[in-house]
């Protein structure tokens, strides 16, 4: 008898953004003539940089000729892209990451879920709250948690990120094995200083733990003293894995290209407490289960790392940060406390209402979609997240509508 993975029964009925989509769809059907402005899901709205489009066209032309056609590529990514990433994203910042420590993939979301295959089943996992839901849900699916009671899963150590600690959680008060961190943070937009990240690296050394560091939004960092990579911290290459994405930095949400950095020094431990290198484990996993990102996509990604590609990508992120600044100004003027939006495309807004109630209020009265904070964890209750990903004109219109709805 074929049996189901019953750990799926522990999950909430549907994924947060599926719930939002259903509510918006129902509202649209009931109000077919109402314009809806979507500032909820973190999906970009501007076209790809022109250098990427040009690279796409050249690569597609190559695929049309026998002499230049490409079949299966290397599962870990083409060297031309890995070398550019190593040089521009890391070595230029004084971080000694080599090309063969970079693994190209079709999304950081996929990698943060798949990476857990490398770890023992009975480890202790620390998860921030609020948190990107994928970190939690994939561990639930894998059977590493207990049941969900009052919004939290048994077996997980929750790291509370609150207004009191600047949305940067304190170290666990007991040993844990695996730690998820995301900075600039989704959903709060908060950033961690070098000193704060060093505390986490030191903790990982002390307790033989591993940090999974999601840096998908590092391209929005504008303050000079905020680290772009955890590998800027001495010793982090032994205790951390970093995830990056071109989704937000160059508009690749629909194109799909990301990468994971696993330094050769990075280690876990076997049952005899002997160190085991993670690099060959992930290489083995990828060569077995992943056939790589398509050649045209990787050529388009390579173009991002050209001087012109860097300039055009910066223009994109600057555009969204301009939106974020407007959102902060307007919501602050309405009397709301806001976090984020300076080094991140998300604004985390404190309310006096239940987060789903304010979601419904803004949808019904303003025709604006936000994200209810409770969908990111119990610490997100009474918060909403507003995304800066839309046109500036739509953000202006959305803020005007929100002002009227809440006045």
N, C-alpha and C positions, 0 to 999 in steps of 0.2 A: 504494500500500500504506500503510494507516494504521499508524503506528509509536508505540510507547509512549515515555513520558518515562523514559529509562533511568536517570536520576538517582535514581529511587525504589529502584533495586536497591541503592544504597549504604546505604539505611536499615537499621537493625536490623529483625529480622523483624516486630516489632510495637512499638507504643507502650508505654512503661513501665507505665502504669496498666492497659493491656490484659493485659499479662503477669501483673500482680497479680490481676486479676479472674479469669483462667483458673486460677491456682493456688488461689484461694479457692473457686472453683466446684468444682474437682476434690476439694478437701478436704471440702466440704459434701456432695458425693455419697457419699463414702466414710464420712462421719460425720454422717448426717442428723439425729441428735439432739443434736449439739454446738451450743451457742450461740456465735456468732461476734460479737465486738465489733470494729467497724471504726474504726481510728484511723489509716488510711492516707491515702486520697484526701482532699483538702481541701474536702469538701462539707459545707455547713452542715446542721444537723438541727433547728433551732428554726423555728417558723412565722414568716411575714412579720409585720412590725409592724402593729398593728391600723389605724393611720392609712393604711397602704398598701392594706389590704383595703377600707376604706371608700372610698378614692379609686378603686380598681378598680371597685367596684359602681356608683359614680356615673358613671364613664366608660362602662361597659357599658350602663347605662341610656340614656346619650346616643346610643350606637350603635344603639339600638332605635327611635329617632324620626327621621323624615326631616329635621326642622328642625335637629337637632343631630348628625346622622350625619357621620362623618369618613371620607373615602376615603384616597387617597394623601396622606401627609404629607410635609413637607420631608425630603429625604434626610439632611441634616445635623442634624435634630432640631427639635422645636418650640421656639420662643423662650421659652415659659413655663418650660421645664425648663433650657434653656441659661442663662437669666438667673439662675435660682436657684443653679445650680452655680457660676457665676462669682462671685456675691455671697458665698455661704456658704463654699465650699471655698477660694477664693483672695482676693478683695478684703477679706474680714473678717480675713484674716491678713496684710494689707498687700501682697499680690501682685497686680499690675495685669494680670490676665487678663480679657479682654472676652468677652461671650457668644458673639460670632461667631467666636471662636477655639476654641470647644468643639464637638466633633463627637460626637453621640450614636450609639452602636452597640449591637449585641447581644452584645458580649463583648470584654474586653481580649485574650483569647487570639486571637480573630479578627483584631483590629487589629494586634497585634504580628507576626502572620504576613503580613497583607496589606500592611503599610506598606512592605515591601521592594520592592514593585513600583515605587516612586518612585525607586529608586536604580540606578545603572549596574551592569552585571553583573560587572565586573572589580574591584570595590572590595575592600579588605582589612577583614575583620570581626574584632572582638575580642569574645570570649565568656567570661564567668566560668565557672569550674569549681570546685564544682558549680553546676549551672544548671537552670532550668526547661527541660525538653526541647524545648518548642515553638520556642524561639529557634534552636536548632541545626537541628532537623529541617526547618523551613520553608526554611532556607537550603540545606540539602542538596537538597530537592525542586526548588529553583530553579536548581540547578546551580552554586552558588557555592563548592563545596568539592571536595576530592579524595576518595579512598577512605578508609574507616574502617580505621585500623591501630592495633591495641592500644587501642581505645576512643576514639580521637581522629581527627577528620577533617583530612586535608591541606588546607591553604589557610586554615584558621582560626587566629587567634592566641588561645591559651587564657590566661586570667587566673586564676591559681591562688588560691583562697580557702581558707586553711588556719587551723588553730588558732594558728599562729605570727603571722599578721597579723590575727587577730581576725575572720577570714572577710570582710574587706574587701580586695579585691585591690589590688596595687600598679599604678601606671601602666605601660603597655606600655613596653618598652625600645627600641621602634622606632615609627615613625609608622603609625597605622591610620586608616581612614576612618569606620568605623561601630562604635559601642560600645554593647553592651547592659549595662544596669545595673538591678538590682532591689533596692529597699530600702523598708521592711523586707524582708529577703531570703527568697525561697522557693528552696531548702529550709532554709537554716541559721537563719533568724530573726534574723540579725545586722542592725544598723543602721549607717548612715554619718553621721558628724558633718558640720556645716556646713563645717569646714575640709577634710575629706576630699572632699566634693562640690565645693568650690571648686577643688581640685586637678584634678578631672576637667574642670570647665568651662574652666579655664585651658589644660589640655591640648588640648581641642577647639578653642579659639581658635588656639593655636599651630600646630596641624597641619591646620586647616580640616576638622575632623572633625565628626561628629554623634553625639549621645548619644540613645539610646532608653531612657527612664527608666520602668520599670514600678513604679508606686506603688499597686498593687492592695491592699496591706495597710496603707496609711497610717492607716486608721481605728483600728488597734490601738496606735498610738504613745501612750504615756503619759508618757514623760520629756520635760520641757519644752524641753530643749536639742536635741532631735532634729528636723530639718526634716521637714515633711509633704510638701513639694514641692520638686523641684529648682529651680523658679522662685523660691524664696526666696533663691537665690544670684544676685547681681548678674551680669547678662550672659547668664544661662542661656537667656533667651528667644530668643537668636540661635543657640544651638548645641544645643538639646534639644527633644525631643518627649516628652510625658508621657502615660502610660496609666493610667486609673483604672477602677474597677469597683464596682458596687453588690452584687456577688455575696456578698462577705464582710461589708461594712459594714451591709447591710440584708437579707441572706438571699436575694438575687436569683439564686442559682445556677440555679434552674429557670425563673425568670421572664425572665431575660436582659436586662440593661441595663448599659451601661458608657459610657465616653466617652474620647476622645483629644483632647489639647490641643496645638494647633499654632499658636504665636504668629505673627503676621504678619511679625515680624522674623526668624523662623527661616529659615535659608538652607542650600542646598547650592551646588554649583558646576558649570558646564558645562565642556565640553572645552577652552574658552579661559580657564578659571579665573575666569570671571565669575560673580558670585552669582546664584542663582535662588531665588525665594521658594517654600517648600514648601507654604504655605497654599493657594494656588490649585491646586496639583497634587493635593493630597489631596481638595479639594472636587470637582475634576473626576473623580477616581477614584470617589468615593462617589456622585456623581450619575449616573455611568455604570453602576456595578456593584452598588449597594445601594439598596434601596427604603425604608430607614428602619425604626425600631422602632415597634411598634404604638402607637396612641394610648392605649389603656387602660394599657399598661405605662409609658408616659411620664408619665401622670397619677399612677400609683402611685409612680414615681420622684420626681416633684415633691413628693409628700407627705413623702418622707424629709427634705426640706429645710425643712419647717415646724418651729417650736419643739418641738412634740410629737413629730414624726418624728425629730428629732435626739435627743431624750431616749430614745425607744424604741430607736433604733438603738444608742445608747451602752449601754443595758442588755443588748442582744444581745452586743456585743463584750466587755463586762465579764464576761458569763457564760462566754464561751469562754476569756477570760484567766484566770478562776478555775480552769477545767479545766487550763490550761497550768501554773499555779502548782502544782497538785497533782502533775502529771506530773513537773515539775522536782524537787519535794521528794522524791518516792518514788524516782526514778531516781538522784538524788544520794545518797540514803541507801543505795542498793544498790551505791554505789561508782563510778557512771558520771559522766563529765564531760559537762555539758550546755551548749548555747548556745541562745539564743532564748527564746521563751515570755514575755518581759517586754513587748516592743513588737510582738510577732508571735504568731500562733496555732500556730506550729510549734516543736518542740523537736528540736534536732539533737544526737544522742547518740553519743558515741564508744564503740566496742566493740573487743575484741581478736579478734573473729571476722570472717570474710567476711560482707558485708552480706546476701547472699541466704541464708546459713546461719542467721543470727540471725532473719531473716524467717521461714524455715521452722520454726525452733525455737519462736518465739513463737506461730505459727499452730497448730502441732501440740500443744504442751504447754500453752499458755495460751488458745488460741482467740482470739487478738488479732491483728489485721491492722495492720502498720506499713508503712513504705515503705523498701526497701533503698537506702542512699545511693549505691551504684554506679550506680543508674539515672539519677542526676543528673550523672554524670561520674566520671572516674578519681579525682579528689580526694575523692569520696564513699565510696570503698571503706573498709570497717570502720566505717561510720556507718549509723545508721538515722534516719529522720525519723518522729516521732510527732505526729499532728495532734490538736489540742484540740477538734476539731469532733465532739462527741457529747454526750449528756446527762451531767450531773455524776455521776449514779448509775452510768452505764456506765463512766465514767472511773475511779471508785472501784473498781468491780469488776475492771476491766482491770488496774489497778495491783496489786491483790491477787493476781491470777493471775500476772502477770509476776514479782512477787516470789517466788512459790512455784516458778515455772518456772526462775528463774535462781539460786535460793539453793543 
